[in-house]
Amino acid sequence: MSNAYGIDLGTNNLKIYDKSSDQILNISNTIAVIDENQMYSYGDDAYSMYEKAPENIDVSFPISNGVIADFDNMQTMVFKILESDLGARLKNSDITVSVPTDITEVEKKAFQDLFLKSKYKVRSIKLCEKPIADTLGIGLDVTEPTGVMVVDIGGDTTEISVISLGGLVQTQLLEFGGNLLDESIVTHLRRKFNLLIGMKTAKLLKENIGAAKEGKDLKMTIVGRNVVSGLPVEFEVESDEIFNAIKSDLSNICSAVKRALEKVPPELAKDIVHSGIYLTGGGANLSELSDFFNDETNIKVNVCENSAETVVKGLNRVATEDKFAKFGFMMQSRIVG
């Protein structure tokens, strides 16, 4: 008996939908390599080593800027997760993988080759454009003659798309996302307080006390290193400091959304004003982000429930619902001619 899997290879997290169990596995898309090419650990265990590992263990993220940066280790990790974590029945299985739209054909084909160029004999491997999967995962019908705007804020990228009648009216892939916010927090605290922190701590600050507007009045105590003395110190960070660190990045994302709206045909723009902009991706969970976007665009903003998993939920619909099967494709047909 065959099974179907939907796979979303995100920068920070890897999500796999398993049809047989109707469950989603969501783990860190991180690998730890020892002796240059031997996988030491992967997933959440590998992420726990990030910024803590000795020199002989290299901890990295195999997806960068929306594309596969480390093919061999990404392939090894995916199949370890499928076999070990899910107990997957891969023989004769159907696999659907999401791909960003605004990347090259060669970069898209690499997502397909992860499975085609493996020892596992799956029945089919199809790709699905990420904005289409995103929209289906929200629960919308992309085949309707209605304009939908989706802004997916990932780790390294932000994808802004307008969809109607099953096609992409326009799409833009920005090469920055939630990780840039973390970097901005690191930079801000160093410049203002001579405090050096790691990216993991910056991410925790963003998730726990960060907000897209001032006045949240939250505090969090962290440990960093004083740049002047060189010694570790405890430091209390206020939420407004996080806002000041990331407000410029958020404004840049909003500016790109406004530029996209300016190019939308009037009839589709009317649909978007009526239904609102949909925010998805892990970055959409930032507190008060919908209010920030609403203030900047004067359009209602919907933050999707479990926004980090909308793509993989959409892949499930492509793999299992006949109406949406046409959105899965093989790269050969796209490249020939």
Secondary structure as UniProt FT lines:
FT   STRAND          4..9
FT   STRAND          13..18
FT   TURN            19..22
FT   STRAND          23..28
FT   STRAND          31..34
FT   TURN            35..37
FT   STRAND          38..42
FT   HELIX           43..47
FT   TURN            48..52
FT   TURN            55..56
FT   STRAND          57..60
FT   STRAND          63..64
FT   TURN            65..66
FT   STRAND          67..68
FT   HELIX           71..80
FT   HELIX           81..85
FT   TURN            91..92
FT   STRAND          94..99
FT   HELIX           105..116
FT   STRAND          124..129
FT   HELIX           130..138
FT   TURN            142..143
FT   STRAND          148..153
FT   STRAND          158..164
FT   TURN            165..166
FT   STRAND          167..174
FT   HELIX           178..193
FT   STRAND          195..196
FT   HELIX           199..209
FT   STRAND          219..226
FT   TURN            227..229
FT   STRAND          232..238
FT   HELIX           239..262
FT   HELIX           266..275
FT   STRAND          277..280
FT   HELIX           282..285
FT   HELIX           289..297
FT   STRAND          301..303
FT   TURN            305..306
FT   HELIX           307..309
FT   HELIX           310..320
FT   HELIX           322..327
FT   HELIX           331..335
//
